[in-house]
Amino acid sequence: MILQRTLDRDQPCARTSGFTLIEVLLVIVIILMLAGALVVFVLPQQKGAERNTTRLLLTQIQAALDTYRLNVGSYPSEDQGGLGALLIKPMFENERLGEKWQGPYLKPGTKLEDAWGNIIHYEMIDKSQLTEAAGPDYKLYSVGPDGQPDTDDDIKLIDEKETEKDSKTVLDQ
């Protein structure tokens, strides 16, 4: 018995290595705090990025429509495929118009969808019924994240003349 006790004293106390429950919980709390900060700061930036991406796409389509008009003489109609005429040569009744088409006017593979997967809307405007004929002959817009037309989140290209008129109105008030 005495021999057994002396052997126990000579061996160093074996301590198990590992993390305590408090250390593990502390690491989990720190990770959750970092994830919360990431959500608070990154999500608003993502929404702004989606809106900016859609505005850039609308600007590219607007430039392509203007180039199409310069080449062919008019904006593409629904019979010609609408915005699809910017990517694929439409069938023209007049062969000379077909020869003027120098597309594709957008990079091949460009999706005519906004950042939320909604199609870009393109509508021709009948200028003969309008009293003021400023601006383009078409409406180009995205319905925005909610996918519903004519709501506050729609993204539209604003004509420079309209913004000048709006700023003059604000200054006059």
Backbone hydrogen bonds in HBPLUS format (Angstrom, degrees):
<---DONOR---> <-ACCEPTOR-->    atom                        ^
c    i                          cat <-CA-CA->   ^        H-A-AA   ^      H-
h    n   atom  resd res      DA  || num        DHA   H-A  angle D-A-AA Bond
n    s   type  num  typ     dist DA aas  dist angle  dist       angle   num
A0005-ARG N   A0001-MET O   3.13 MM   4  6.46 155.3  2.19 149.4 154.5     1
A0006-THR N   A0002-ILE O   3.17 MM   4  6.45 157.8  2.23 151.6 156.6     2
A0007-LEU N   A0003-LEU O   3.21 MM   4  6.44 148.1  2.32 143.9 151.9     3
A0008-ASP N   A0004-GLN O   3.16 MM   4  6.45 151.5  2.25 145.5 152.7     4
A0009-ARG N   A0005-ARG O   3.19 MM   4  6.45 147.3  2.30 143.5 151.5     5
A0010-ASP N   A0006-THR O   3.21 MM   4  6.35 144.8  2.34 140.3 148.6     6
A0024-VAL N   A0020-THR O   3.17 MM   4  6.47 162.6  2.20 154.4 158.7     7
A0025-LEU N   A0021-LEU O   2.98 MM   4  6.17 164.0  2.00 150.8 155.2     8
A0026-LEU N   A0022-ILE O   2.94 MM   4  6.08 152.1  2.02 145.4 153.1     9
A0027-VAL N   A0023-GLU O   3.08 MM   4  6.35 157.9  2.13 148.8 153.6    10
A0028-ILE N   A0024-VAL O   3.06 MM   4  6.34 158.8  2.11 150.4 156.1    11
A0029-VAL N   A0025-LEU O   2.97 MM   4  6.19 157.0  2.02 148.8 154.7    12
A0030-ILE N   A0026-LEU O   3.05 MM   4  6.31 157.4  2.11 148.3 154.0    13
A0031-ILE N   A0027-VAL O   3.01 MM   4  6.25 160.7  2.05 150.8 155.8    14
A0032-LEU N   A0028-ILE O   2.96 MM   4  6.18 158.7  2.01 149.6 155.4    15
A0033-MET N   A0029-VAL O   2.98 MM   4  6.19 151.5  2.06 146.1 153.8    16
A0034-LEU N   A0030-ILE O   3.04 MM   4  6.32 158.1  2.09 150.4 155.7    17
A0035-ALA N   A0031-ILE O   2.96 MM   4  6.20 157.5  2.01 149.2 155.6    18
A0036-GLY N   A0032-LEU O   2.92 MM   4  6.09 154.0  1.99 144.6 151.6    19
A0037-ALA N   A0033-MET O   3.03 MM   4  6.26 157.1  2.08 146.9 152.6    20
A0038-LEU N   A0034-LEU O   2.97 MM   4  6.17 152.8  2.05 144.6 152.4    21
A0039-VAL N   A0035-ALA O   3.01 MM   4  6.28 157.4  2.07 148.9 153.9    22
A0040-VAL N   A0036-GLY O   3.03 MM   4  6.23 160.9  2.07 149.0 154.2    23
A0041-PHE N   A0037-ALA O   3.04 MM   4  6.18 155.1  2.10 149.5 154.9    24
A0042-VAL N   A0038-LEU O   2.84 MM   4  5.64 155.7  1.89 150.3 156.8    25
A0043-LEU N   A0039-VAL O   3.39 MM   4  5.70 158.6  2.44 129.5 135.6    26
A0045-GLN N   A0042-VAL O   3.02 MM   3  5.18 117.7  2.42 102.5 118.4    27
A0046-GLN N   A0042-VAL O   2.98 MM   4  6.28 147.8  2.09 154.0 164.1    28
A0047-LYS N   A0043-LEU O   3.15 MM   4  6.47 157.2  2.21 153.8 158.4    29
A0048-GLY N   A0044-PRO O   3.18 MM   4  6.43 159.6  2.22 145.6 150.6    30
A0049-ALA N   A0045-GLN O   2.90 MM   4  6.11 148.2  2.00 143.6 153.1    31
A0050-GLU N   A0046-GLN O   2.94 MM   4  6.21 153.1  2.01 150.1 156.3    32
A0051-ARG N   A0047-LYS O   3.16 MM   4  6.44 158.3  2.21 146.1 151.4    33
A0052-ASN N   A0048-GLY O   2.94 MM   4  6.15 159.9  1.98 147.9 153.7    34
A0053-THR N   A0049-ALA O   2.85 MM   4  5.98 157.5  1.90 148.2 154.4    35
A0054-THR N   A0050-GLU O   3.07 MM   4  6.24 156.8  2.13 143.9 149.7    36
A0055-ARG N   A0051-ARG O   2.94 MM   4  6.23 155.9  2.00 147.4 154.4    37
A0056-LEU N   A0052-ASN O   2.92 MM   4  6.17 158.0  1.97 149.7 155.3    38
A0057-LEU N   A0053-THR O   3.01 MM   4  6.27 154.8  2.07 145.7 152.5    39
A0058-LEU N   A0054-THR O   2.95 MM   4  6.21 159.2  1.99 150.8 156.1    40
A0059-THR N   A0055-ARG O   2.95 MM   4  6.21 151.5  2.03 146.7 154.7    41
A0060-GLN N   A0056-LEU O   2.94 MM   4  6.24 154.8  2.01 148.5 155.1    42
A0061-ILE N   A0057-LEU O   2.91 MM   4  6.18 159.5  1.96 152.0 157.6    43
A0062-GLN N   A0058-LEU O   2.86 MM   4  6.03 152.6  1.93 143.5 151.6    44
A0063-ALA N   A0059-THR O   3.00 MM   4  6.25 159.0  2.04 148.2 152.9    45
A0064-ALA N   A0060-GLN O   2.95 MM   4  6.20 154.8  2.02 145.7 153.1    46
A0065-LEU N   A0061-ILE O   2.80 MM   4  6.05 154.7  1.87 150.3 157.3    47
A0066-ASP N   A0062-GLN O   2.98 MM   4  6.25 157.0  2.03 148.5 154.5    48
A0067-THR N   A0063-ALA O   2.99 MM   4  6.23 155.0  2.05 145.8 152.5    49
A0068-TYR N   A0064-ALA O   2.87 MM   4  6.07 157.5  1.92 148.5 155.0    50
A0069-ARG N   A0065-LEU O   2.93 MM   4  6.17 159.6  1.97 148.2 153.3    51
A0070-LEU N   A0066-ASP O   2.97 MM   4  6.24 152.4  2.05 144.0 151.4    52
A0071-ASN N   A0067-THR O   3.02 MM   4  6.28 153.0  2.09 149.0 155.7    53
A0072-VAL N   A0068-TYR O   2.81 MM   4  5.92 177.3  1.81 166.3 166.2    54
A0073-GLY N   A0069-ARG O   2.75 MM   4  4.82 139.0  1.92 122.3 135.5    55
A0080-GLN N   A0077-SER O   3.11 MM   3  5.19 133.0  2.34  96.1 108.6    56
A0082-GLY N   A0077-SER O   2.88 MM   5  5.25 158.0  1.93 146.0 140.0    57
A0081-GLY N   A0078-GLU O   3.06 MM   3  5.01 157.7  2.11 101.0 107.6    58
A0084-GLY N   A0081-GLY O   2.98 MM   3  5.10 140.1  2.14 140.0 132.2    59
A0085-ALA N   A0082-GLY O   3.15 MM   3  5.80 158.5  2.20 114.7 120.2    60
A0086-LEU N   A0083-LEU O   3.01 MM   3  5.59 162.5  2.04 114.8 120.5    61
A0087-LEU N   A0084-GLY O   3.04 MM   3  5.43 149.4  2.14 108.6 117.2    62
A0088-ILE N   A0084-GLY O   2.96 MM   4  6.13 169.7  1.97 163.8 166.9    63
A0105-TYR N   A0086-LEU O   2.67 MM  19  5.06 154.3  1.73 155.2 163.2    64
A0097-LEU N   A0094-ASN O   3.18 MM   3  5.51 128.6  2.46 104.1 115.8    65
A0098-GLY N   A0094-ASN O   3.36 MM   4  6.75 152.7  2.44 144.5 151.9    66
A0099-GLU N   A0095-GLU O   3.05 MM   4  6.39 141.0  2.21 143.9 154.1    67
A0100-LYS N   A0096-ARG O   3.22 MM   4  6.51 133.1  2.46 135.7 147.2    68
A0100-LYS N   A0097-LEU O   3.07 MM   3  5.11 132.0  2.31  96.0 109.2    69
A0110-THR N   A0107-LYS O   3.01 MM   3  5.71 144.3  2.14 149.2 150.3    70
A0120-ILE N   A0112-LEU O   3.01 MM   8  5.74 157.1  2.07 143.3 140.0    71
A0114-ASP N   A0118-ASN O   2.75 MM   4  5.47 158.1  1.80 159.2 164.0    72
A0117-GLY N   A0114-ASP O   3.14 MM   3  5.43 168.9  2.15 115.2 117.6    73
A0121-HIS N   A0141-TYR O   2.86 MM  20  5.34 160.3  1.90 178.0 171.8    74
A0141-TYR N   A0121-HIS O   3.05 MM  20  5.34 157.3  2.10 143.4 150.2    75
A0123-GLU N   A0139-LYS O   2.96 MM  16  5.10 158.5  2.01 143.8 150.4    76
A0139-LYS N   A0123-GLU O   2.67 MM  16  5.10 153.4  1.74 149.9 159.4    77
A0125-ILE N   A0137-ASP O   2.82 MM  12  5.28 164.9  1.84 141.3 137.3    78
A0130-LEU N   A0127-LYS O   3.25 MM   3  5.25 150.7  2.34  99.9 108.4    79
A0142-SER N   A0155-ILE O   2.84 MM  13  5.08 161.4  1.87 149.6 156.1    80
A0155-ILE N   A0142-SER O   2.97 MM  13  5.08 155.4  2.03 136.4 144.3    81
A0147-GLY N   A0144-GLY O   3.24 MM   3  5.66 151.0  2.33 111.1 119.1    82
A0154-ASP N   A0151-THR O   3.31 MM   3  5.81 169.2  2.32 117.6 119.1    83
A0162-GLU N   A0159-ASP O   3.10 MM   3  5.30 121.7  2.46  99.8 114.0    84
A0163-THR N   A0159-ASP O   3.13 MM   4  6.54 153.9  2.21 150.7 158.0    85
A0164-GLU N   A0160-GLU O   2.98 MM   4  6.24 151.4  2.06 146.7 154.6    86
A0165-LYS N   A0161-LYS O   2.96 MM   4  6.18 157.5  2.02 144.8 150.7    87
A0166-ASP N   A0162-GLU O   2.85 MM   4  6.09 157.5  1.90 147.9 154.3    88
A0167-SER N   A0163-THR O   2.88 MM   4  6.03 155.0  1.94 143.3 150.0    89
A0168-LYS N   A0164-GLU O   2.96 MM   4  6.17 151.1  2.04 145.4 153.2    90
A0169-THR N   A0165-LYS O   2.99 MM   4  6.23 152.5  2.07 144.5 152.1    91
A0170-VAL N   A0166-ASP O   3.05 MM   4  6.29 154.6  2.12 145.7 152.0    92
A0171-LEU N   A0167-SER O   2.99 MM   4  6.20 155.0  2.05 143.4 150.1    93
A0172-ASP N   A0168-LYS O   2.88 MM   4  6.08 151.2  1.97 147.4 155.1    94
A0173-GLN N   A0169-THR O   3.24 MM   4  6.44 141.2  2.40 140.2 149.1    95
